[in-house]
């Protein structure tokens, strides 16, 4: 039996000089030199793959800020409890963040950090004896804030901020992103998922109050999204399900009321791992008809500080 073999002597080759390359040596990273500033560190990053995406996201956030476009930041709970709050507060102070949205766990962590100076319990230990999520003050005070918020026609984020502002003793008020947003006039919205948050386990929980205040925040988020049109940025930081789902519906409302706008914005998902909903509902589907989408994977406690420092550095350096 004879088997056919390809004749490699007949293969056509091309000069490497005419072959397009995806990598150029000029794009490589550089080791530390005499200049050890943060700006020099950023400039020394390789201009390849996610480092290139990171540079573009920074540039887009800076451009949106200078042009007065919206920069919407959405949070998962892990981002707050890993100590990122002060960075977000600084970005709000500088006029970068125009809307802050978060899931219910992020609001709970934010409240506990500010009110009591600590958060994040041992779930396994508490689950064993049924005490997980049963901290009296957290459940009682937050649910009271929602009840008052419903009566006063406030959103959930606004209600939590007011509860912190008026509490008799607050351990670390300067660390609350919700309180800072309220004081700075930045819309801050909380998007609850009934039954998914520890404060829904408490005797004080009122489904009507949770629903009324959180639904008001949903409408407020939808009202903020038109500012993304033609140059804005939406950043999803660490929310795998709730904020991507909420964003997609709020964007639908904004486009329904805005004749198909907003379009032409940058959408970014930054998380420890890549998930289906952020990819589809934040990065891909919203930018199909204009704009750009990026997925940057890394730990929040590393990547968010890098992003915030890079934005501040670029703003301070000027055009």
C-alpha positions in Angstrom: 0.0 0.0 0.0 1.3 3.4 -1.0 0.1 6.5 0.9 0.0 10.0 -0.7 2.4 12.7 0.8 2.3 16.4 0.3 5.3 17.6 -1.7 6.9 20.3 0.6 9.3 21.3 -2.2 6.3 22.9 -4.0 5.2 25.0 -1.1 5.1 28.7 -1.8 6.8 31.0 0.8 6.6 34.8 1.3 9.3 37.2 2.4 9.0 38.1 6.1 9.3 41.7 5.1 5.8 41.6 3.5 4.2 39.5 6.2 1.9 41.4 8.6 3.0 41.0 12.3 0.8 41.2 15.3 3.7 42.0 17.6 6.4 44.6 17.0 9.5 44.9 19.2 8.8 48.6 19.7 5.7 47.6 21.7 7.6 45.7 24.3 7.8 46.7 28.0 10.8 48.5 29.4 12.6 47.8 32.7 12.7 50.5 35.4 15.0 53.4 34.5 16.0 56.6 36.2 12.3 57.8 36.2 10.4 55.7 38.7 7.2 57.7 38.7 3.8 56.2 38.2 3.6 57.9 34.8 6.9 56.2 33.8 5.5 52.8 34.9 2.4 53.3 32.7 4.4 54.4 29.8 6.6 51.3 30.2 3.8 48.8 29.9 3.8 46.7 26.8 1.4 48.0 24.1 0.1 44.4 23.6 -3.2 42.6 24.3 -4.8 43.6 27.6 -2.2 46.2 28.4 -3.2 47.9 25.1 -6.9 47.6 26.1 -6.1 49.0 29.5 -4.4 52.1 27.9 -7.5 52.6 25.6 -9.9 52.4 28.5 -7.9 54.9 30.5 -7.8 57.2 27.5 -11.6 56.8 26.9 -12.4 57.6 30.6 -10.2 60.7 30.4 -11.7 61.8 27.1 -15.2 61.3 28.4 -14.4 63.4 31.5 -13.0 66.3 29.5 -15.8 66.2 27.0 -18.5 66.1 29.7 -19.8 62.7 28.8 -21.2 60.2 31.2 -18.9 57.7 33.1 -21.2 55.2 34.7 -19.5 52.8 37.3 -21.3 49.7 38.4 -20.1 47.7 41.4 -20.4 44.2 42.9 -20.0 43.7 46.6 -16.5 42.3 46.5 -15.1 45.5 45.0 -16.3 47.5 48.0 -15.1 45.1 50.7 -11.6 44.9 49.1 -11.0 48.5 50.0 -11.6 50.3 46.6 -14.0 52.9 48.0 -11.5 55.7 48.6 -10.5 55.5 44.9 -14.0 55.7 43.7 -14.7 58.7 46.0 -11.7 60.5 44.5 -12.9 59.9 41.0 -16.3 61.3 42.0 -14.6 64.4 43.5 -12.7 65.0 40.3 -16.0 64.8 38.3 -15.0 61.6 36.5 -17.9 59.4 37.7 -21.3 60.7 36.8 -23.4 57.8 38.1 -22.6 55.1 40.6 -24.7 51.9 40.6 -24.3 48.8 42.7 -26.0 45.6 43.7 -27.4 45.1 47.2 -24.4 43.4 48.7 -22.2 46.4 47.7 -24.5 48.7 49.6 -24.5 46.5 52.7 -20.7 46.3 52.8 -20.5 50.1 52.2 -22.9 50.7 55.1 -21.2 48.4 57.5 -17.7 49.8 56.7 -18.9 53.3 57.3 -21.2 52.7 60.2 -19.2 50.1 62.2 -15.7 50.1 60.7 -15.8 46.5 59.4 -17.7 44.1 57.2 -17.6 40.6 55.7 -18.4 37.8 58.1 -17.5 34.1 58.2 -20.3 32.6 56.1 -19.6 29.0 56.8 -19.4 29.5 60.5 -22.6 31.5 60.6 -24.5 29.1 58.3 -23.8 26.2 60.7 -25.9 27.7 63.5 -28.2 30.0 61.5 -26.5 33.3 62.5 -25.1 34.1 59.1 -26.4 37.6 58.0 -28.2 38.1 61.3 -26.4 41.1 62.6 -29.2 43.1 64.3 -28.0 46.7 63.6 -27.3 46.1 59.9 -30.7 44.6 59.2 -32.7 46.9 61.4 -31.1 50.1 60.3 -31.0 49.5 56.6 -34.6 48.2 56.5 -35.7 51.3 58.5 -33.9 53.4 55.9 -35.8 51.7 53.1 -39.1 52.2 54.9 -38.4 55.9 55.4 -37.2 56.1 51.8 -40.4 54.7 50.4 -42.4 57.2 52.5 -40.3 60.1 51.3 -40.1 58.9 47.7 -36.4 58.4 47.7 -34.2 55.9 46.0 -32.4 53.1 47.9 -29.0 54.6 47.5 -30.2 58.0 48.6 -32.0 56.4 51.6 -28.8 54.6 52.8 -26.7 57.8 52.4 -29.2 59.7 54.5 -29.2 57.0 57.2 -25.5 57.3 57.5 -25.6 61.1 57.5 -28.1 61.1 60.4 -26.8 58.1 62.4 -25.7 59.0 65.9 -22.3 57.4 65.6 -20.5 56.5 62.3 -17.1 54.9 62.6 -15.7 55.8 59.1 -18.0 58.1 57.2 -15.2 59.2 54.9 -15.1 55.6 53.4 -18.7 55.4 52.3 -19.1 55.7 48.5 -22.8 56.1 48.9 -22.4 59.0 51.4 -19.8 60.6 49.2 -21.9 60.4 46.1 -24.8 62.0 48.0 -22.7 64.8 49.3 -21.2 65.4 45.8 -24.5 65.3 44.0 -23.6 62.1 42.0 -26.6 59.8 41.5 -25.9 56.6 43.4 -28.3 53.7 42.9 -28.8 50.3 44.6 -30.3 47.4 42.7 -31.7 44.9 45.1 -32.4 41.2 44.4 -35.1 40.0 46.8 -33.9 37.1 48.9 -30.3 37.4 47.8 -29.2 39.8 50.5 -28.7 39.3 54.2 -31.0 42.1 55.2 -33.9 40.4 53.6 -33.7 37.7 56.3 -34.5 40.2 59.1 -37.9 40.8 60.9 -37.7 44.4 59.8 -37.6 43.6 56.1 -40.4 45.1 54.1 -40.7 43.9 50.5 -42.7 46.9 49.5 -40.1 49.3 50.8 -37.2 47.4 49.2 -39.1 47.2 45.9 -40.2 50.9 45.9 -36.8 52.3 46.6 -34.8 50.0 44.4 -37.2 50.4 41.5 -36.9 54.2 41.8 -33.1 53.7 41.5 -33.7 51.6 38.4 -35.5 54.5 36.9 -32.7 56.9 37.9 -30.1 54.7 36.3 -32.1 54.6 33.1 -32.2 58.5 33.2 -28.4 58.7 33.6 -27.6 56.5 30.6 -28.3 59.1 27.8 -25.1 60.9 29.0 -23.1 57.9 27.6 -24.0 58.9 24.0 -21.0 59.5 21.7 -18.0 59.1 23.9 -19.2 58.0 27.4 -17.9 55.0 29.3 -19.6 52.3 31.4 -17.4 50.3 33.8 -18.7 47.1 35.3 -16.5 46.3 38.3 -17.1 42.9 39.8 -20.8 42.3 39.2 -21.3 39.0 37.5 -25.1 38.9 37.3 -27.1 41.7 38.9 -25.6 44.9 37.4 -25.2 43.5 33.8 -28.8 42.4 33.8 -30.0 45.7 35.3 -27.9 47.7 32.9 -29.2 45.9 29.8 -32.8 46.7 30.8 -32.0 50.3 31.8 -30.2 50.8 28.4 -33.3 49.5 26.6 -35.4 52.1 28.4 -32.9 54.9 27.5 -32.9 53.9 23.9 -36.7 53.5 23.8 -37.1 57.0 25.0 -34.1 58.4 23.2 -34.7 57.3 19.6 -32.1 54.6 19.8 -29.6 56.5 21.8 -27.2 56.2 23.6 -24.7 54.6 21.3 -21.0 55.2 20.5 -19.8 54.6 24.1 -17.1 52.4 25.6 -18.2 49.4 27.7 -15.8 47.7 30.0 -16.0 44.6 32.3 -13.3 44.3 34.9 -13.5 41.2 37.1 -11.4 38.4 38.6 -12.8 36.0 35.9 -14.9 36.3 32.8 -18.6 35.7 33.0 -21.3 35.3 30.3 -23.6 38.1 31.4 -21.0 40.9 31.7 -19.6 39.9 28.3 -22.9 39.9 26.6 -25.0 42.5 28.5 -22.2 45.1 29.0 -19.4 44.6 26.6 -20.9 43.1 23.4 -24.6 43.7 22.9 -24.7 47.4 23.9 -21.8 48.2 21.5 -23.0 46.3 18.4 -24.2 49.5 16.7 -21.3 51.7 17.7 -18.7 52.0 20.4 -16.0 49.7 21.8 -16.1 46.9 24.4 -13.2 45.5 26.6 -12.8 42.7 29.0 -10.0 43.1 31.5 -9.4 40.3 33.9 -7.7 40.7 37.2 -8.2 41.0 41.0 -10.1 44.1 41.9 -7.7 45.1 44.6 -5.0 45.4 41.9 -6.7 46.4 38.7 -9.1 49.1 40.0 -6.3 51.0 41.8 -4.2 50.8 38.6 -7.2 52.2 36.6 -8.0 55.0 39.0 -4.4 56.1 39.4 -3.9 56.0 35.6 -7.0 58.2 35.0 -6.0 60.7 37.7 -2.4 60.8 36.4 -3.6 61.4 32.8 -6.0 64.2 33.9 -3.2 65.9 35.9 -0.8 65.6 33.0 -3.2 67.5 30.8 -4.1 67.1 27.1 
